[in-house]
Amino acid sequence: YEGPPGPPGSSIFSKGDPGPIGFPGVPGSKGDQGLPGPAGSHCYPGLGGPKGFTVWPSTCMHSKCCCTLTGERGPDGPRGFPGSKGQTGVPGPWGRKGVTGRPGDAGVKGAPGDSIVGDQRRAPVGLRGPIGLPGYVGFPGNSGPPGTPGRKGQKGPIGNVGLSGKPGPAGPNGPVGDPGDDGQLGFTGPQGHRGALRSGFLLVIHSQSVQVPQCPEDSSQLWLGYSLVYLEGQEKAHTQDLGQAGSCLPAFSSMPFSYCNTAACHYSSRNDKSFWLSTTAPIPMMPLSGQEISSHISRCVVCETVSPAVAFHSQDPTVPACPPGWRSLWTGYSFLMQTGAGDEGGGQSLTSSGSCLKNFRTHPFIECQGARGSCHYFANLYSFWLTTIGQTEQFITQRPGTIKATNLQRQKASQCHVCRREQ
């Protein structure tokens, strides 16, 4: 028979509850086993004692019925107090580098994805930006293709009466007649002239190109030169009438004059300027110097004629006709005046042939600076032209406007005609 259970074991050395989670601590030592319970009476089994780790043999060792039996394990003792927090463990040594694994097998090709078409929507139109700054002057464009031939023009009006033709060559001599009777002695005649009588009128023609113009028929050439518009010295301008012979200088120089005082004369030592009628060559981006200047200076000729030339202005887009008994010399555009640096410049008399230029151009003249020896089309050079005025536009306030297209600029400029009275 088993003896009665022993008393509960001591809980002094029981394992405590786990403390709060922290760094791994050192494991605690194992608690001692509980003390043995009292011996049961005789051979009857005793009451169940507290459960211990191991039941030591009781005093039943003197009893023959139970000295060879072991008591049941008692129940667990009460839970002990929590153990103290263990110290932080020392980091272990670094492990050796593992062996590189073999490459994995190729994955299975995925199914094609669905094609999703985006939502095609139109973005809203933005606000209009501000007007940009004016661009630099572009390089001259290439020549366009030749235009188609124009339609045949209508028959023009009957021209003016031409000059008398020159006498034809003398015919052959006729047969010799019989001698006549002697006539009476006549009166002594006046002394004859040696050559044709010239009136001494001078005509100046400016080509606005590098080509030298030709004198009209029944006129003689006096000299060739370059077209001078005006000069500026001491910030004062002195203009030349393009219809007078003084506007055609035989030689060109960017500084064709010197200035003198009581001490001496000085040449090209100040910022004096000269202004010349230019050609229709493209306007360059940079100032010209040396031989480059020659292609931008107009050529001219001075002729002697038998009658003066007069300019007629129409103030409309049509060319005015010469009066009866007058001969046409050239047609063009009504040029009024010009200004350069500051308020200096000059003008043309509307009766002078210099007020009718063959070609229209916003920059019809070029500025040459004597001290530098260079010429350029500066932005402060202004030209003034007579405009067209319709019959219904008289005595009313004109509306301001800006014309940029070259063909419209020409349409707005008045036409003119230079004519000369016939003999």
C-alpha positions in Angstrom: 0.0 0.0 0.0 1.1 3.6 -0.7 1.5 6.0 2.1 -0.5 9.3 2.5 0.8 12.2 0.5 3.4 14.4 2.1 3.1 18.1 2.9 3.6 20.6 0.2 7.1 21.2 -0.8 8.9 24.4 -0.1 8.5 27.2 -2.7 11.5 29.1 -1.6 13.5 27.7 -4.5 10.6 27.6 -7.0 11.2 29.1 -10.5 10.0 32.7 -10.8 7.6 34.2 -13.3 9.2 35.6 -16.5 10.2 39.2 -16.3 9.5 41.9 -18.9 10.8 41.4 -22.4 14.4 42.6 -22.7 17.7 41.7 -24.1 18.4 37.9 -23.7 19.8 37.2 -20.2 21.8 34.4 -18.8 19.6 31.3 -17.9 18.8 30.9 -14.2 19.8 27.8 -12.1 17.4 25.0 -11.6 15.5 25.0 -8.2 16.1 22.4 -5.5 13.7 19.5 -5.0 11.1 19.6 -2.2 11.5 17.9 1.2 9.9 14.4 1.7 6.4 14.2 3.2 5.6 12.3 6.4 5.2 8.5 6.4 1.7 7.0 5.9 0.2 4.9 8.7 0.4 1.2 8.3 -0.1 0.1 4.7 -3.0 2.2 3.8 -2.5 4.8 1.2 -2.0 8.3 2.6 -3.8 11.5 1.5 -2.4 13.2 -1.6 0.3 15.6 -0.6 1.7 18.5 -2.6 3.3 17.5 -5.8 7.1 17.6 -5.6 9.8 16.8 -7.9 10.8 13.4 -6.3 9.2 11.6 -3.2 11.9 10.3 -0.9 11.2 7.0 0.9 9.2 7.6 4.2 9.4 5.8 7.5 7.5 3.1 5.9 10.8 1.5 5.4 10.1 -0.3 8.7 6.8 -1.7 7.3 6.9 -4.7 5.2 4.0 -3.6 3.1 5.3 -0.3 1.7 9.0 -0.1 2.2 9.5 -1.0 -1.4 6.9 1.4 -2.8 7.5 5.1 -3.9 4.9 7.8 -3.2 3.1 9.8 -5.9 4.5 13.1 -7.0 2.9 15.9 -5.1 1.3 18.9 -6.7 3.3 21.9 -7.8 4.2 24.5 -5.3 3.0 28.1 -5.5 4.7 30.3 -8.2 7.8 32.0 -7.0 8.7 35.7 -7.2 9.9 37.1 -10.6 13.5 36.7 -11.2 15.8 39.7 -11.8 16.5 41.0 -15.4 19.4 39.2 -17.0 22.4 41.0 -18.3 22.8 41.7 -22.0 24.6 38.9 -23.8 27.9 39.4 -25.6 27.5 39.5 -29.4 28.7 36.2 -30.9 31.5 36.0 -33.4 30.8 36.7 -37.1 29.8 33.7 -39.0 31.8 32.6 -42.1 30.5 33.7 -45.5 28.2 31.2 -47.0 28.9 29.4 -50.3 27.4 31.2 -53.3 24.3 29.3 -54.5 24.0 28.1 -58.1 22.0 30.3 -60.5 18.2 29.8 -60.4 16.3 28.3 -63.2 14.8 30.6 -65.8 11.3 31.7 -64.9 8.2 30.9 -67.0 7.3 33.6 -69.5 4.4 35.6 -68.3 1.2 36.1 -70.3 1.0 39.3 -72.3 -0.5 42.2 -70.4 -3.7 43.9 -71.3 -3.4 47.0 -73.6 -5.1 49.9 -72.1 -5.7 52.9 -74.3 -5.3 56.1 -72.5 -8.1 58.6 -72.3 -7.4 61.0 -75.3 -8.4 64.3 -74.0 -7.5 67.7 -75.5 -5.6 70.1 -73.2 -7.2 73.5 -72.7 -5.9 76.3 -74.9 -3.5 78.5 -73.0 -3.7 82.3 -72.8 -2.1 84.3 -75.5 1.5 85.3 -74.5 2.8 88.9 -74.6 4.2 90.3 -77.8 7.9 89.6 -78.1 10.7 92.0 -78.6 11.6 93.0 -82.1 14.0 90.6 -83.7 17.4 91.5 -85.2 17.5 92.4 -88.8 17.8 89.1 -90.7 20.2 88.2 -93.4 19.1 88.9 -97.0 17.0 86.1 -98.4 17.7 84.2 -101.5 16.3 85.3 -104.8 12.9 83.9 -105.5 12.0 82.0 -108.6 11.3 84.0 -111.8 7.7 85.1 -112.0 5.4 84.2 -114.8 5.3 86.5 -117.8 2.8 89.3 -117.3 -0.1 89.9 -119.7 0.5 92.0 -122.6 0.0 95.7 -121.7 -2.6 97.9 -123.3 -1.6 100.3 -126.0 -0.2 103.5 -124.4 -1.2 107.0 -125.2 0.3 108.8 -128.1 3.7 110.2 -127.2 4.8 113.8 -127.4 6.1 115.2 -130.6 9.7 114.1 -131.1 12.6 116.3 -132.0 13.3 117.1 -135.5 15.4 114.5 -137.2 18.9 115.1 -138.4 19.3 116.0 -142.1 19.9 113.0 -144.3 23.0 112.5 -146.5 23.4 114.7 -149.6 22.2 113.1 -152.8 24.3 112.6 -155.9 25.3 115.6 -158.0 23.1 116.2 -161.0 24.4 116.9 -164.5 26.2 120.1 -165.1 24.0 122.7 -166.6 24.7 125.4 -169.1 26.5 128.4 -167.5 24.1 131.2 -166.7 24.5 134.9 -167.0 26.6 136.6 -164.4 24.5 137.9 -161.5 24.7 141.2 -159.7 27.1 141.5 -156.7 25.1 140.9 -153.4 25.4 142.6 -150.0 28.0 141.4 -147.4 26.3 138.9 -144.9 26.8 138.8 -141.1 29.6 136.7 -139.5 28.5 133.1 -138.9 28.8 130.9 -135.7 31.5 128.3 -135.3 29.2 125.7 -133.5 25.8 125.0 -132.0 24.6 127.5 -129.3 24.3 125.9 -125.8 22.2 127.5 -123.1 24.4 126.1 -120.2 21.7 124.3 -118.2 23.0 121.6 -115.9 21.2 118.3 -115.3 22.3 115.8 -112.5 21.2 112.2 -112.7 21.7 109.8 -109.7 21.4 106.1 -110.5 21.1 104.8 -106.9 23.3 101.9 -108.0 27.0 101.3 -108.8 26.2 101.8 -112.5 27.1 105.1 -114.0 24.0 106.8 -115.5 24.0 108.1 -119.1 23.2 111.6 -120.3 20.1 112.1 -122.4 20.3 112.6 -126.2 21.2 116.1 -127.4 23.1 116.7 -124.1 26.8 116.4 -123.3 28.5 114.8 -120.3 30.6 117.1 -118.1 31.7 114.8 -115.3 31.0 111.6 -113.3 31.0 111.2 -109.5 29.4 110.0 -106.3 26.0 111.2 -104.9 26.6 113.5 -101.8 23.4 114.2 -99.7 24.8 116.4 -96.9 27.7 117.0 -94.6 27.8 117.5 -90.8 30.5 119.4 -88.9 30.5 120.9 -85.4 27.0 119.2 -85.0 25.6 121.4 -87.8 24.4 120.0 -91.2 24.8 121.5 -94.6 22.6 119.9 -97.2 23.1 119.5 -101.0 20.2 119.7 -103.5 20.3 116.4 -105.4 19.2 118.3 -108.5 22.2 120.6 -108.5 25.7 119.8 -109.8 27.2 120.2 -106.3 25.7 116.9 -105.2 27.9 114.9 -107.6 31.5 114.9 -106.2 34.1 113.5 -108.6 35.8 111.5 -105.8 34.5 109.7 -102.7 35.9 110.0 -99.2 34.2 109.2 -95.8 35.6 112.6 -94.7 35.8 114.9 -97.7 36.5 118.1 -95.8 38.8 119.5 -93.0 38.2 122.3 -90.5 40.4 125.3 -89.9 40.8 128.0 -87.2 43.3 130.8 -86.6 46.0 128.3 -85.5 45.8 125.6 -88.2 43.6 123.3 -90.3 42.7 119.9 -89.0 41.6 116.8 -90.9 39.6 113.8 -89.6 40.3 114.6 -86.0 36.7 115.0 -84.8 33.5 113.0 -85.1 32.3 114.9 -88.3 30.2 112.9 -90.7 29.3 112.7 -94.4 26.0 111.3 -95.8 25.7 109.8 -99.3 22.9 108.5 -101.5 23.0 104.8 -101.2 22.4 101.9 -103.7 19.7 99.2 -103.4 22.3 96.7 -102.1 21.1 94.7 -99.0 21.6 96.5 -95.7 24.5 94.8 -93.8 24.5 93.9 -90.1 27.9 95.6 -89.3 29.5 98.8 -90.4 31.4 98.8 -93.8 35.0 99.7 -94.4 37.5 99.8 -97.2 36.3 98.5 -100.6 33.1 97.2 -99.0 31.8 100.8 -99.0 31.9 101.2 -102.8 29.0 98.8 -103.5 26.7 101.1 -101.3 27.5 104.5 -102.8 25.3 105.8 -105.6 27.0 107.0 -108.9 25.9 110.2 -110.7 26.6 112.2 -113.9 26.4 115.9 -114.6 25.1 116.8 -118.1 24.7 120.1 -120.1 21.3 120.5 -121.7 19.5 123.0 -123.8 16.7 123.5 -121.2 16.2 123.0 -117.4 14.6 119.9 -115.9 11.5 120.2 -113.6 10.0 117.6 -111.3 6.2 117.1 -111.3 4.5 115.3 -108.3 1.1 113.6 -108.5 0.4 112.9 -104.8 -1.2 109.6 -105.9 0.0 106.2 -107.0 0.0 107.1 -110.7 2.8 108.8 -112.6 1.9 112.3 -113.7 2.2 113.1 -117.4 4.6 115.7 -118.7 3.0 118.9 -119.9 2.6 119.4 -123.7 5.9 120.3 -125.3 7.9 118.7 -122.5 10.1 115.6 -122.8 10.2 112.8 -120.2 13.6 112.1 -118.5 12.7 109.6 -115.7 10.0 108.7 -113.2 10.3 107.9 -109.5 9.1 108.7 -105.9 8.7 112.1 -104.2 11.6 112.5 -101.8 11.2 115.4 -99.3 14.0 115.5 -96.8 16.3 113.5 -94.5 17.7 113.7 -90.9 20.5 112.0 -89.2 22.0 112.2 -85.7 20.2 114.7 -83.5 17.9 117.1 -85.4 20.3 117.8 -88.3 19.5 117.1 -91.9 18.2 118.8 -95.0 15.5 118.8 -97.7 14.8 119.0 -101.4 12.9 121.6 -103.4 9.9 119.9 -105.0 10.6 121.6 -108.3 14.2 120.2 -108.3 14.9 117.0 -110.2 16.6 115.8 -106.9 13.2 115.5 -105.3 12.3 112.6 -107.6 14.3 109.5 -106.8 14.1 106.6 -109.2 13.9 104.0 -106.4 12.0 104.0 -103.1 13.8 102.9 -100.0 13.3 103.5 -96.3 17.0 104.1 -95.9 18.0 105.9 -99.2 21.3 107.3 -97.8 24.2 106.0 -95.6 26.2 107.7 -92.9 30.0 107.7 -93.0 32.1 108.7 -90.0 35.3 110.4 -90.9 37.5 109.6 -87.9 36.6 105.9 -88.1 36.5 105.7 -91.9 33.5 103.4 -91.8 29.9 103.7 -93.1 26.6 102.2 -91.8 22.8 102.4 -92.0 22.2 103.6 -88.4 18.8 103.5 -86.8 18.6 107.2 -86.3 18.6 107.9 -90.0 15.2 109.0 -91.2 13.8 109.7 -94.7 10.6 111.7 -95.4 8.5 111.1 -98.5 5.5 112.9 -100.0 2.4 110.6 -99.5 -0.7 109.8 -101.6 -3.9 111.7 -100.8 -7.2 110.8 -102.3 -9.7 113.4 -103.4 -12.0 112.3 -100.5 -9.2 112.5 -97.9 -8.6 116.3 -98.2 -9.4 118.6 -95.2 -9.9 115.6 -92.8 -7.9 114.3 -89.9 -5.7 111.5 -91.1 -5.6 108.3 -89.0 -2.1 107.2 -87.8 -0.8 103.9 -88.9 2.4 101.8 -89.4 3.3 100.3 -92.8 5.9 97.4 -92.8 5.3 95.7 -96.1 7.6 97.1 -98.8 5.0 97.0 -101.6 2.5 98.9 -99.4 5.2 101.5 -98.5 5.7 102.2 -102.2 1.9 102.5 -102.8 1.7 105.1 -100.1 4.5 107.2 -101.6 3.6 109.8 -104.2 4.8 109.3 -107.8 6.8 111.9 -109.7 8.0 112.6 -113.2 11.1 114.7 -114.3 10.5 116.5 -117.6 12.5 118.9 -119.8 11.1 121.5 -122.3 11.8 120.6 -125.9 13.4 123.1 -128.3 
